[in-house]
Structure formats: structure tokens, C-alpha cells
Amino acid sequence: MPRGFDRERTNVHKLQYHFIWCPKYRKSVLTGEVRDRLEELIKEKADELGVEILELAIRPDHVHLFITGDPTLAPNKIMQQIKGYSSRHLRDEFDFGLPSLWTRSYFVSSAGDVSSEVIEEYIDAQAGE
């Protein structure tokens, strides 16, 4: 079996997704304690879903998440779970003055072997913003 692939009873797979999403009105609210708490919440939900975080970058007005998961979990369900879970907790703990924390939209792309390193470098480069 090729290196880097996951093997289960009935399949062999390597699924990687790059997600980007932002707060409502692209407000710069993901800073300080909010940023730290969001990181904790994303990691908690990722563990619960059984997906591995390869890279996570939280900017004041958007989030990059690069994960690997199994084929039984659709990308839209991953986003639904992470955004719903984090929004519920963050809105209970902080006052954002927004009608909802996240926009309804998000970006997702799948990545193969070659582009996964490029995506990780891209997310790392976002730290310089």
C-alpha cells in the first residue's frame, strides 16, 4: 500500500480538504481570546469527527483549515459540524454584535499528494498578513 494512505476494512483512501470560511460581514473578530477558544473548539470537533488537522490558521477575518478524513464523512457535513459547534460555543461566551457568527458560505477544495504541501505552505504564508 502506498505511504500516506489510510486503510480500512473495505477501502484504501487519502482524502484531504482545504476549507476557508469567515465571520458574518467579514468582521475582524477572531483575535485574542476568541482566536484561542476557536482553535480549541475546532480541535475538539475534529477529534470527535475523527478527522486529522494538518494545518490550521485563524486570521482576524477568516479561517483556513486543512484536514484529512475518511470517505464516510462528506465535506459539507464536516463544515456544518465545525461551524455549528464553534458558533454555538463562541456566541455563548463572547458578544460579537452580529446576527450570526459565520456566513453561510465557505470554500472547499480537495488536495492530492502534490498539492498538499503547496496548500500547507500557502496557509503558513498567511501568518505574515
Steps between C-alpha positions, in 0.01 A plus 500: 500500500637846413631709789262758638181312418252384762373146488169380631325167473342577164701788355829680469484879485676832531253785518622847585287814505594866519220711650478878528216686670444837659287681758185683395583823314866390510534671837844473662377330819729195505772647720637451853289278723248436222776369273638272772156368590411442133817295456405284800145450369615404150745247645229355727255456212769359270581235762132420540457465122815293464675737261864603532595867483802539275507879519286766670538875460260743664518856370296789641245475217524142369606143580708250298462135593685218322390155610506136405200279557324184396259455208193450719501866604399750231672841491170685548433298816847579634439872450148482642633333815803726551322827428191407703697376800740795507226759443282363779784508754659829393167686495429375854841617622554825305284788374571563132208731424427294189173328399700177459871426532574333166385571148305216342765453233846344501772389260611139474743326269640151500873446486718225360855406591668772300289793608473421871845647565411806296182549703690467828757756382220733390332478841833554678563805281169649619662555840685795352177692430 
